[in-house]
Amino acid sequence: MNSSERWAKAAKDVGMKYMVLPPCTDRFQHFDATADRLPRRSDCAFANPRANGISGGFNAFRQQE
């Protein structure tokens, strides 16, 4: 079970029905943007192949339904 799945299970166990997501944290944009600090961009110094955690999180929450 990965981190997203653990969060989704914990949220379901306490009765959470919605996930609130801020547009950015620590100056990193979660959504597609023109910012140069977007971890999903290959030219970003902080690039990570698993950087799209939002997609994994949403999918884990959907599986808990």
C-alpha positions in Angstrom: 0.0 0.0 0.0 1.5 3.3 -1.1 1.2 6.7 0.7 -1.8 7.8 -1.4 -3.6 4.6 -0.6 -3.0 4.9 3.2 -4.2 8.5 3.1 -7.3 7.5 1.2 -8.1 4.6 3.6 -7.6 6.8 6.6 -9.9 9.5 5.2 -12.6 6.9 4.5 -12.3 5.4 7.9 -13.0 8.7 9.6 -15.9 9.5 7.2 -14.2 12.1 5.0 -16.1 12.6 1.7 -14.2 15.4 0.1 -10.5 16.1 -0.5 -9.5 19.8 -0.3 -6.4 20.7 -2.3 -4.6 24.1 -2.2 -3.3 25.4 -5.5 0.3 25.2 -4.3 2.5 24.3 -1.4 6.1 25.3 -0.7 6.0 27.4 -3.9 5.4 24.3 -6.1 2.3 24.4 -8.3 0.1 21.3 -8.2 -1.7 22.1 -11.4 -0.3 22.7 -14.9 1.1 26.2 -15.0 3.9 28.2 -16.7 5.9 28.4 -13.4 9.4 27.1 -13.7 9.1 25.3 -10.4 6.7 22.7 -11.7 8.1 19.3 -10.7 6.4 17.6 -13.6 8.5 19.6 -16.1 11.6 17.7 -17.2 13.7 20.9 -17.1 12.9 21.6 -13.5 15.7 21.1 -11.1 13.3 19.3 -8.8 11.9 17.0 -11.5 10.7 13.6 -10.3 9.1 10.9 -12.4 6.5 10.4 -9.5 5.9 14.1 -9.2 2.3 13.9 -10.2 1.1 12.8 -6.8 -2.2 14.6 -7.4 -3.2 12.0 -9.9 -2.2 9.1 -7.7 -4.1 10.7 -4.8 -7.3 11.2 -6.7 -7.1 7.6 -8.0 -6.6 6.2 -4.5 -9.6 8.2 -3.2 -11.7 7.0 -6.1 -10.8 3.3 -5.3 -12.1 3.8 -1.7 -15.6 4.7 -3.0 
